[in-house]
């Protein structure tokens, strides 16, 4: 199976955006791929409001992204 990095907004309404990311992952899984949305995992133990932890999360996410077969980017349809 292909490994797909799921990219979507986190900031703003964080809980709502995490729920949306879970939905994007469920959709991707139903298409026969393995979805990976690091921001739904990393926020469990890293604080995005702490600059050093935010940078750590971004660095880990970039590393994971390069290991994936594809990138699926989602954004809030109500935003420009």
N, C-alpha and C positions, 0 to 999 in steps of 0.2 A: 504494500500500500504506500501511496505517496504521503509524505509529511508536509502539511500546509500550515504556514505561519498565519495566524489570524491577527490582523492589525485593526484596531478601532479606538475611538476616543476613550480616555479614562477621566481626565479632569472635568470639573464641573460637578454634575450629579454622579459621583463615583459609583454609588450603589446601583443606580439605574443603568449606567454604562457597563458595569460588570454583568448585569443581567442581560443586557443586549449582546455582549460578547459571548455569553453562554449560549444564547440563541443562535448566533452566527456559527458557533462551534457545532451545535446540534445539526444545523443545516448542512454544514460541510461534511460531518460524519455520515449523514444520510446520503451524501453523494459519493460515498465510498473512499474517503480520504481520512487520514489521522489529523485532526485539527490541533493546533497548539496556540494558545492565547496566553503568553507569559504574564501579561498584566493582570490576569485574573488569578494567577498563582503568586506572583511576586508581592502583590499588595497584602498577602496574608502575613508576611513577615518583614517587609520593607516599608518604610514610611516615605511616601512620595513628597511629603512636605520637608523632609530633611535632605538638604542638597547632596550630602555624601551618599545617602541611601538611594536617592533618585538616580544619581549617576551610576551607582552599582547596578541598579535594575536596568537602566538603559544599556549599559555595557553587556550585561548578561543576555538581554533581549536581542541585541545586535548579533552576538555570537550564535545564539540559537537560530536567528533568521538565516544566517549563512549556511546552516546545516540542513535547512528545509529545502524541499523540492520546488515549492511554489509559495507565493505570497498572495493572500487575499486581503484587500484593504476595504474596510467598511467605514462609513461616516454617517452621522445623523443627517437624514434627508432634509430636515428642516433648516439646516445651516448652509450658508454659502461658502 
